[in-house]
Amino acid sequence: MNAPNATSTRPYLIRALYEWCTDNGFTPYVAVSVDNTVQVPREYVKNNEIVLNIGFDATSSLTLGNEFIEFKARFGGVAREILVPISHVIAIYARENGQGMAFPLEVNPEGVAGANDARAPAPAATPAPESASAAQTSPETADNKIMQLVENAPDIAASPAQQPKKSGPSEPPKPPPRPRPSLKRVK
């Protein structure tokens, strides 16, 4: 079989990195480029991207196939079915240390990413206001850009303004949480 007819290495690399994360006790995250072929909760999408926790504790019925990543997960306490074409996965990495791999966004000859996917779901309803804290998103989308993981990004969900205030006896201050890694595009 010559290279043009060979299957993509992306699903195999995603499965390998998922296995590496779980074997080492890390939480596997995938960064996904979102369009109308991706079935995710639209209220958690920012800049046409979403980061999903695909760890064992966060999903049920996870299938890492050659064409799609499928699973069920809870977002804000509501169970949702997630369907992500492999061609839309732009990175997989461990939440704890940021180690992983980024992929270029696949674009077909018409310039539309993943338009030839066989099981593309219908477009979702209009997204709700961006007030979600269950999903982290990465910066602007762009084709054919190189990405690297950055560990010094601020953790939006752990900001002091969002933490509940306690009344009663004072406790010693806790050290600030370690920032989460995030994707940074290098132009």
ZIMODA-V136674 format. One record per residue. N is the residue number from 0. BURIAL is # if it has 16 or more other ideal C-beta (glycine too) atoms within 10 Angstrom, else .. D_FIRST is the distance of its C-alpha to the first C-alpha in whole Angstrom. Layout:
<<N,BURIAL,D_FIRST> <N,BURIAL,D_FIRST>>
This chain:
<<0,.,0> <1,.,4> <2,.,7> <3,.,8> <4,.,6> <5,.,6> <6,.,10> <7,.,13> <8,.,14> <9,#,18> <10,#,18> <11,.,18> <12,.,20> <13,#,22> <14,.,23> <15,.,23> <16,#,26> <17,#,27> <18,.,28> <19,.,29> <20,#,31> <21,.,33> <22,.,33> <23,.,35> <24,.,37> <25,#,36> <26,#,36> <27,#,32> <28,#,33> <29,#,30> <30,#,31> <31,#,30> <32,#,30> <33,#,32> <34,#,32> <35,.,33> <36,#,30> <37,#,31> <38,#,33> <39,#,35> <40,#,39> <41,.,40> <42,#,43> <43,#,41> <44,#,39> <45,#,40> <46,.,39> <47,.,36> <48,#,35> <49,#,35> <50,#,35> <51,#,34> <52,#,35> <53,#,33> <54,#,35> <55,.,36> <56,.,39> <57,#,38> <58,#,36> <59,.,36> <60,.,33> <61,#,30> <62,.,27> <63,#,24> <64,.,21> <65,.,18> <66,.,20> <67,#,23> <68,#,26> <69,#,29> <70,#,32> <71,.,36> <72,#,38> <73,.,42> <74,#,43> <75,.,47> <76,.,47> <77,.,45> <78,.,42> <79,.,39> <80,.,36> <81,#,33> <82,#,30> <83,#,28> <84,#,24> <85,#,22> <86,#,21> <87,#,25> <88,#,25> <89,#,27> <90,#,27> <91,#,28> <92,#,31> <93,#,34> <94,#,37> <95,.,39> <96,.,38> <97,#,35> <98,.,32> <99,#,29> <100,.,26> <101,#,26> <102,#,23> <103,.,24> <104,#,24> <105,#,21> <106,.,23> <107,.,22> <108,.,23> <109,.,26> <110,.,27> <111,.,27> <112,#,25> <113,#,24> <114,#,25> <115,.,22> <116,#,23> <117,.,23> <118,.,26> <119,#,28> <120,.,32> <121,.,35> <122,.,36> <123,.,39> <124,.,42> <125,.,44> <126,.,44> <127,.,47> <128,.,49> <129,.,47> <130,.,49> <131,#,46> <132,.,46> <133,#,43> <134,#,40> <135,#,40> <136,#,38> <137,#,37> <138,.,38> <139,.,37> <140,#,34> <141,.,32> <142,.,28> <143,.,27> <144,.,29> <145,.,29> <146,#,31> <147,.,32> <148,#,34> <149,.,38> <150,.,41> <151,.,44> <152,#,43> <153,.,47> <154,.,46> <155,.,48> <156,.,48> <157,.,50> <158,.,53> <159,.,56> <160,.,57> <161,.,55> <162,.,57> <163,.,59> <164,.,63> <165,.,65> <166,.,69> <167,.,71> <168,.,71> <169,.,69> <170,.,66> <171,.,65> <172,.,62> <173,.,58> <174,.,56> <175,.,54> <176,.,50> <177,.,47> <178,.,45> <179,#,42> <180,#,39> <181,#,38> <182,#,35> <183,.,36> <184,.,34> <185,.,35> <186,.,35>>
